[in-house]
Amino acid sequence: MIFGFIVGLLRAQPTAHGDHRVLARNYLHAALETHVLALIVTWAVTLAFYPEEAYKHPKVVMLGAFNFCFGWDYPPGNYIGIVMSSFMSYFLWRYAILVNLRLKLHNAPSRVNHFAARWTYLHAFAANLFMVLWSVGPVSEYDGPIHMPKLGVLPGPDHDVPWYFKTWSFHGYVFLFYATASLLSYWGTYLESKYINTVKPKHTYFIVAFSISTISLDLVYFLQLYAEDQWSYGRNHPSLEECSPRHCSFLPGWLTEVVSWFWMFTLIAAPHFNPEEMPITESYRVRKLEDEDEAAFAGSEMH
């Protein structure tokens, strides 16, 4: 079913005994579905009403290519994007909490426990930070500083700020941080699955492919961002008016597009290449107001 994980979580019901079987990865995949759904909806709205926002996006000249995020960088796409990403943030925090609960319940080795704990929580935090994308990116008049300027000094084209604090640059680094945190989170659950012997060759092949795609994405996008800010590429290209926007970037545009879509396809494929995990059974009870023994009415156990 399309977007089946989101639907499944919305329709989840406890048994007659108040027990509920939970798979942590369902929340991870629901977060991914939310991300993809946000892209679909925002692109549909942008292409239907404001196609020039995507086709004439200011970062085409930096990347030398189109990017799947161009459809949600400006209104009304960014309004939709930030609302839907708030759901993604919830799903990832729920996922992180369940993974860490499961690790403690089945007494995973400390090295696995600590690695997965750190990176699943970082992944959830990265989803919170991801929503900053729409606050520091699309600035139509200038690349202003992300910090508050001194009183009476308005940021403008000549305002001297470090390249890593310019809003479009920070916009890119927030996205790369989320992509990297996603990879580390998947590595955490992969190592746990190795411990319980549920990893098959296809899972290893996938995590290797996902690692290559994410590292390639980080390197290519960082170089493109840095080259525009520090060297004579992108909007700073000396022949910007003569050359095609797709030929002013530091790296070839085709390379950026290949890396972008390689990462997107491996990300979308993730639900089909997750090793089997141990489910958690949550028990829910409704107690009477006068009953003070709360311990008997809730709990979690491994099945």
Stockholm file with secondary structure:
# STOCKHOLM 1.0

chainA/1-303         MIFGFIVGLLRAQPTAHGDHRVLARNYLHAALETHVLALIVTWAVTLAFYPEEAYKHPKVVMLGAFNFCFGWDYPPGNYIGIVMSSFMSYFLWRYAILVNLRLKLHNAPSRVNHFAARWTYLHAFAANLFMVLWSVGPVSEYDGPIHMPKLGVLPGPDHDVPWYFKTWSFHGYVFLFYATASLLSYWGTYLESKYINTVKPKHTYFIVAFSISTISLDLVYFLQLYAEDQWSYGRNHPSLEECSPRHCSFLPGWLTEVVSWFWMFTLIAAPHFNPEEMPITESYRVRKLEDEDEAAFAGSEMH
#=GR chainA/1-303 SS CTTHHHHHHHTCCCCTTSEEEECHHHHHHHHHHHHHHHHHHHHHHHHHHCTHHHHTCTTHHHHTSCCTTGGGSSTTHHHHHHHHHHHHHHHHHHHHHHHHHHHHHTTCCHHHHHHHHHHHHHHHHHHHHHTTHHHHSCCSSCCCBSSCCCTTCCCCTTCCCCGGGBHHHHHHHHHHHHHHHHHHHHHHHHHHHHHTTCCCHHHHHHHHHHHHHHHHHHHHHHHHHHHHHHSSCGGGCTTTTTSCGGGSSSSCHHHHHHHHHHHHHHHHHGGGGCCCCCCEEEEECCCCTTCCCGGGGEEEEEC
#=GC SS_cons         CTTHHHHHHHTCCCCTTSEEEECHHHHHHHHHHHHHHHHHHHHHHHHHHCTHHHHTCTTHHHHTSCCTTGGGSSTTHHHHHHHHHHHHHHHHHHHHHHHHHHHHHTTCCHHHHHHHHHHHHHHHHHHHHHTTHHHHSCCSSCCCBSSCCCTTCCCCTTCCCCGGGBHHHHHHHHHHHHHHHHHHHHHHHHHHHHHTTCCCHHHHHHHHHHHHHHHHHHHHHHHHHHHHHHSSCGGGCTTTTTSCGGGSSSSCHHHHHHHHHHHHHHHHHGGGGCCCCCCEEEEECCCCTTCCCGGGGEEEEEC
//
